[in-house]
Amino acid sequence: MRAWVVHKPGPIADGPLRLIERPVPKPGPGELLIRVLRCGVCRTDLHLAEGDLEPRAPDVTPGHEVVGEVVATGPGVVRFGTGDRVGAAWLAGTDGSCRYCRRGLENLCPRSVYTGWDIQGGYAEYLVAADAYVHELPRGFSDAELAPLLCAGIIGYRALRRAELPPGGRLGIWGFGGSAHLAAQIAIAEGGAVHVFTRAESARDLARGLGAASVQDSWDPPPEPLDSAILFAPVGELVPAALAALDRGGTLAIAGIYLTDIPALNYQAHLFQERTLRSVTANTRGDAEEFLRLAERLRLRVTVNAYEFSQADRALADLAAERFTGAAVISM
């Protein structure tokens, strides 16, 4: 089968991805062999390709927003069977027995593994995934629209919950790409006023079209104090600005797996009056199930930019250069 791999991490302009041929994998106990139909392109894939995240296996295949069809099953599979359409996402496995798993915090499991980082991902014609960690797909979406829901949507949802937006509250969003444009729709549907901070004019247009209360540059002050904020842009220099925009008792959630260094914070200006700064680490399967049901009920609008399988490297380059708004999706 054909598969893209991170052969030599480095700047995307240097071509860190390579297209290779490798055998079709075989599913083991409790595993599914999935024929990939679509795979979303996530900023985490870019961090992996460029070396911000160190690959955990040589020539690893990225991709963790996978819509596919089960074509074979290993022994012990109980949830899905041959012919089922399923979604494979970032979280690929946990030990199920550590203190975090027992608390319902499997996203913090020290032995957790991830699709397209620890195990081969969806920039390939086939992948193997654990039956217990793939997802039933919501109805009412095309395959291309489904793919970004499986990470951009899920992690945006967890970030929104971590930001603790109160009913009818004021939410600030820094960065407006594949994840942010889905989280914003949920916040608006739940009665929130969403203020978007982004440098790209096309992203501002998208935010306006989705009902944002205001749209401005990343460094502009907010039109009103914010109850909550989410930083989607992987830019640590924005953290002080987002904290300063919070009202008393407000919370800033950082949604990404990678962030450049945060400048020194001033306690009085940035944290006093019970402002909270918190990170977001992966997601639980419960987060995924809640979000996918919500996406179906709200009929979220998914902005998709389509790429052929042979253009996976170009899709990452376009993501790095912010040449599109919304999400990119590779088609098989």
C-alpha positions in Angstrom: 0.0 0.0 0.0 1.0 3.6 -0.4 1.8 5.6 2.8 3.3 9.0 3.6 6.0 9.0 6.3 7.9 11.5 8.3 11.3 10.5 7.0 13.5 13.3 8.2 11.7 15.9 10.4 12.5 19.5 9.5 11.0 22.7 7.9 8.1 21.8 5.7 9.9 23.6 2.8 12.6 21.0 3.0 10.2 18.1 2.4 10.2 16.0 5.6 7.5 13.8 4.2 8.2 10.9 1.8 5.7 8.7 -0.1 6.6 5.0 0.2 5.2 1.5 -0.3 4.8 -0.8 2.7 2.8 -4.0 3.3 -0.8 -3.7 4.3 -0.9 -4.3 8.0 -2.8 -7.2 9.7 -5.1 -6.6 12.6 -4.2 -8.3 15.9 -6.5 -9.2 18.8 -9.1 -6.5 19.4 -8.0 -4.6 16.3 -9.6 -3.5 13.0 -8.1 -3.1 9.6 -9.5 0.1 8.1 -9.4 1.2 4.5 -8.9 4.9 4.7 -11.5 7.0 2.8 -10.6 10.5 4.1 -8.0 11.8 6.5 -8.0 15.3 8.0 -4.8 17.4 8.2 -4.2 18.6 11.7 -1.6 21.1 13.0 -0.2 18.3 15.1 0.8 16.6 11.9 2.7 19.7 11.0 4.4 19.8 14.4 5.4 16.2 13.9 6.8 16.7 10.4 8.8 19.8 11.4 10.2 18.2 14.5 8.4 20.3 17.1 7.1 16.9 18.3 9.7 14.2 18.2 8.5 11.2 16.2 8.1 8.1 18.4 8.9 5.7 15.6 11.1 6.0 12.5 9.2 6.7 9.3 5.9 7.1 11.2 2.8 7.8 9.1 1.0 10.9 10.4 -2.8 11.5 10.4 -5.4 11.0 13.1 -8.7 12.3 11.6 -9.5 9.1 9.7 -12.8 8.2 8.1 -12.7 4.7 6.8 -14.3 1.3 6.2 -13.5 -1.8 8.2 -12.2 -4.5 5.8 -10.9 -7.1 8.3 -11.1 -7.8 12.1 -8.8 -9.5 14.5 -9.9 -11.9 17.2 -11.9 -10.5 20.1 -13.5 -7.6 18.3 -16.9 -6.8 19.7 -18.0 -3.3 18.6 -17.5 -3.1 14.8 -17.4 -5.5 11.9 -16.5 -5.7 8.3 -18.2 -3.1 6.1 -18.8 -0.6 9.0 -17.8 3.0 8.5 -15.8 4.2 11.5 -13.7 7.1 12.7 -10.2 6.8 14.1 -9.0 9.7 16.2 -5.9 10.9 18.1 -6.3 8.7 21.2 -5.4 5.2 20.1 -5.0 3.3 23.4 -4.5 3.5 27.2 -3.6 1.0 29.9 -7.1 1.3 31.5 -5.7 0.6 34.9 -3.6 3.5 36.1 -4.9 6.1 38.6 -5.8 8.5 35.8 -7.8 5.9 33.8 -9.6 4.9 37.0 -10.5 8.6 37.6 -11.9 8.9 34.1 -8.9 11.0 33.0 -7.6 8.5 30.4 -6.2 11.5 28.4 -3.5 11.7 31.1 -2.6 8.0 31.1 1.2 7.8 31.1 1.0 4.8 28.8 -1.4 6.3 26.3 -0.6 5.9 22.6 -1.7 8.1 19.7 -2.6 7.6 16.1 0.0 9.0 13.7 2.6 9.5 16.5 3.1 6.2 18.3 1.3 4.0 15.8 0.9 4.4 12.0 -1.7 6.9 11.0 -4.1 7.9 8.3 -1.9 9.3 5.6 -2.0 5.9 4.1 -4.4 3.6 2.2 -4.9 1.4 5.3 -4.4 1.5 9.0 -4.9 -0.7 12.0 -6.8 0.7 15.1 -8.1 -0.8 18.3 -11.8 -1.6 18.2 -12.3 -0.1 21.6 -10.9 3.3 20.5 -12.6 4.0 17.2 -15.8 5.9 16.9 -19.3 5.6 15.4 -19.7 8.4 12.9 -22.5 11.0 13.2 -25.1 11.3 10.5 -25.7 14.2 8.2 -22.1 14.8 7.1 -20.0 13.9 4.1 -16.9 11.8 4.6 -14.8 15.0 4.0 -16.8 16.9 6.6 -16.5 14.1 9.1 -12.7 13.9 9.1 -12.0 17.2 10.9 -14.6 16.4 13.6 -12.4 13.6 14.7 -9.6 15.8 16.2 -10.2 19.4 15.4 -13.7 19.1 16.6 -13.0 16.9 19.6 -10.1 18.9 21.0 -11.9 22.2 20.4 -14.8 20.8 22.4 -12.5 19.8 25.3 -10.8 23.2 25.1 -14.2 24.9 25.3 -15.2 22.9 28.4 -11.8 23.5 30.0 -12.3 27.3 29.4 -15.5 27.1 31.5 -17.6 29.5 29.5 -20.6 30.5 31.7 -24.1 30.5 30.2 -24.4 33.5 28.0 -20.7 34.3 28.6 -18.1 36.1 26.5 -15.5 33.9 24.8 -12.3 35.1 23.2 -10.7 32.8 20.5 -7.1 33.4 19.4 -6.5 31.7 16.0 -9.3 30.6 13.8 -8.6 27.4 11.9 -10.0 23.9 11.7 -10.6 23.5 15.4 -11.6 27.0 16.4 -14.3 27.4 13.7 -16.1 24.3 15.2 -15.7 25.3 18.8 -17.0 28.8 18.1 -20.2 27.3 16.6 -20.9 25.3 19.8 -20.3 28.4 22.0 -22.6 30.5 19.9 -25.3 27.8 19.8 -25.1 27.7 23.6 -25.8 31.4 23.9 -22.2 32.7 24.1 -20.8 35.8 22.5 -17.6 34.9 20.6 -14.9 37.4 19.9 -12.3 36.2 17.4 -8.7 37.4 17.3 -6.8 36.4 14.1 -4.4 38.0 11.6 -5.8 36.3 8.4 -8.5 38.3 6.7 -10.0 35.1 5.2 -10.3 33.6 8.7 -12.0 36.8 9.9 -14.5 36.5 7.0 -15.2 32.9 8.1 -15.7 34.0 11.7 -18.1 36.7 10.7 -20.1 34.3 8.6 -20.4 31.9 11.5 -21.8 34.6 13.8 -18.9 35.9 15.8 -19.8 39.0 17.9 -16.6 40.7 16.8 -13.5 40.0 14.7 -10.1 41.7 15.1 -6.4 41.3 14.8 -4.6 39.0 17.1 -3.1 41.8 19.1 -6.2 44.1 19.3 -7.8 44.6 22.7 -11.2 42.9 23.2 -14.4 45.1 22.8 -15.5 43.9 26.2 -13.9 41.9 29.1 -14.0 38.2 28.5 -15.3 35.4 30.8 -13.3 32.7 29.0 -10.7 32.4 26.3 -9.1 29.7 24.1 -5.7 30.0 22.5 -5.6 27.8 19.4 -2.6 29.6 17.7 0.6 27.9 18.9 2.1 31.2 19.8 3.2 31.7 23.4 3.6 35.5 23.0 -0.3 35.7 22.8 -0.8 34.2 26.3 -0.2 37.5 28.2 -2.6 39.3 25.8 -5.3 36.7 26.2 -4.9 36.7 30.0 -5.1 40.5 30.1 -8.4 40.4 28.2 -10.0 38.2 30.8 -12.5 39.6 33.3 -12.2 38.7 37.0 -12.5 35.0 37.5 -11.9 34.3 33.8 -10.2 31.2 32.4 -7.7 30.8 29.5 -7.4 27.3 28.0 -4.5 26.6 25.7 -5.7 24.0 23.1 -2.6 22.9 21.3 -0.1 20.1 21.9 2.8 22.5 21.2 3.3 26.1 22.1 6.3 28.5 21.6 7.7 29.9 24.8 5.5 32.1 27.0 6.9 35.5 28.0 7.2 36.4 31.6 3.8 37.1 33.2 2.9 40.0 35.6 0.9 38.6 38.5 -1.2 41.7 38.9 -1.9 42.3 35.2 -2.4 38.7 34.1 -3.4 36.4 37.0 -4.6 38.3 40.0 -8.4 38.5 40.6 -8.6 34.7 40.2 -7.8 34.4 36.6 -6.9 30.9 35.6 -4.4 29.6 32.9 -4.8 25.9 32.0 -3.6 23.5 29.3 -5.6 20.9 27.3 -4.0 17.5 26.9 -5.5 15.2 24.3 -9.1 14.0 25.0 -11.0 11.1 26.5 -13.3 8.8 24.6 -16.1 10.4 26.5 -15.2 13.8 25.1 -15.3 12.3 21.6 -18.7 10.7 22.1 -20.2 13.8 23.6 -18.9 16.0 20.8 -19.9 13.8 17.9 -23.5 13.6 19.3 -23.5 17.4 19.7 -22.1 17.9 16.2 -25.0 15.8 14.8 -27.6 17.6 16.8 -26.3 21.1 16.0 -25.5 20.3 12.4 -22.1 22.1 12.6 -20.8 23.7 9.5 -17.5 22.2 8.5 -15.3 24.2 6.2 -13.3 21.8 4.1 -10.4 22.2 1.7 -9.9 19.1 -0.4 -6.5 17.6 -1.4 -5.7 14.4 -3.3 -3.7 11.7 -1.5 -0.7 12.6 -3.6 -0.9 16.1 -2.3 -0.5 15.4 1.4 2.8 17.2 1.6 1.3 20.2 -0.2 -1.7 20.2 2.3 0.8 20.5 5.2 2.7 23.2 3.4 -0.5 25.2 2.8 -1.5 24.8 6.5 1.9 26.1 7.6 1.5 29.1 5.2 -2.1 29.7 6.2 -3.2 29.4 2.6 -6.7 28.2 3.5 -9.4 28.7 6.2 -11.1 25.9 8.0 -9.7 22.4 7.7 -7.8 20.5 5.0 -8.8 16.9 4.2 -6.9 14.3 2.1 -9.1 12.1 -0.2 -8.2 8.6 -1.1 
